[in-house]
Amino acid sequence: MAFTAQDVKKLREMTNCGMMDCKKALTEADGDFDKAIEWLREKGKAASVKKAGKVAAEGVSYAAVINGVGVVLEVNSQTDFVAKNEIFQGFVKDLAAVTAEQNPADVEALKACTYPGTDRTVTDVTNDRILSIGENLQIRRFVRYTEGVNIPYVHMNGKVGVMVNLAVEGIDPNAEALVELGKDLAMQICAMNPNYVSSDEVPEAVVEEEKAVQLAKALEEGAANTKIPAEKAKMIAENKVKGRLNNFFAEICLLNQAFVKENKVTVADHVKAVAKQLGGSIVVKAFTRFETGEGIEKAEEDYAAEVASLAGMADKK
């Protein structure tokens, strides 16, 4: 079956694949569109395997509330350029919708979910996107919140994605002051990167380890003063540790931190003030902060070695 340049153009518009790939697909399929699309899909799956070894450390962290369900997820690409691609961004938003609506247990379950508007799996569509975009794409992680008031925040076009989960009583969930509080907390989390909501959440082992470190420091600081008896020196050191633990909690716990917009009060005090203003109660139950690419070891190109290798190959010719 013969095909025309218009057929190639149409196939390209349908699949977002390159012109030469579309021409080859139609040639292989003898002009049959369905077979050509299937050929491209098969090629896309092969391409995804080939690209799977390439480190995907860029991408976006995205947060949104969809029908009351809060979702924050990270999807990685190989380059920041692709992360700004409209096709990629639309893909990420669709994944957020799938996560909210189909409630997958984990990333593997998400990959097996049905992609919106199709009868195909997320994995199938991911392979198509890899083919059309030309880079390895990885769905890395997600968190889903179904209860309470969820307030999202996305920083620098997806460099950081934050979700704040609040338990509220006696307050309109859409109250302007409540929404503003949620956004302020999300920006605080983005900027200050706390590990826990409050000091009550910090594991005892972590607290004991910090106590031991600070006690050793305090004892060493007091060792120079030989006029102070050993027992009194230890008491002074232990008192220092109490103060330093408060500083420790102020670094790693959201509610213990100084409120960024008014650093004379803590975040906990600010939350209480807003709750009093609105005539109800507000409890910060949880938060999630995803920073795109954190913890992924990025491949470093050794251009000097590459040039030397190419030069060596040229000498052999």
Secondary structure, DSSP 8 states (H G I E B T S, - for coil): ----HHHHHHHHHHH---HHHHHHHHHHTTT-HHHHHHHHHHHHHHHHHHHTTS-----EEEEEEETTEEEEEEEE-S-HHHHT-HHHHHHHHHHHHHHHHH--SSHHHHHHSB-TTSSSBHHHHHHHHHHHH-S--EEEEEEEE-SSEEEEEEEGGGTEEEEEEEEEESS-TT-HHHHHHHHHHHHHHHHH--SBSSGGGS-HHHHHHHHHHHHHHHHHHHTT-TTS-HHHHHHHHHHHHHHHHHHHHHHHBGGGSB-TTSTTSBHHHHHHHHHHHHTSEEEEEEEEEEETTTT-------HHHHHHHHHHHHHH-
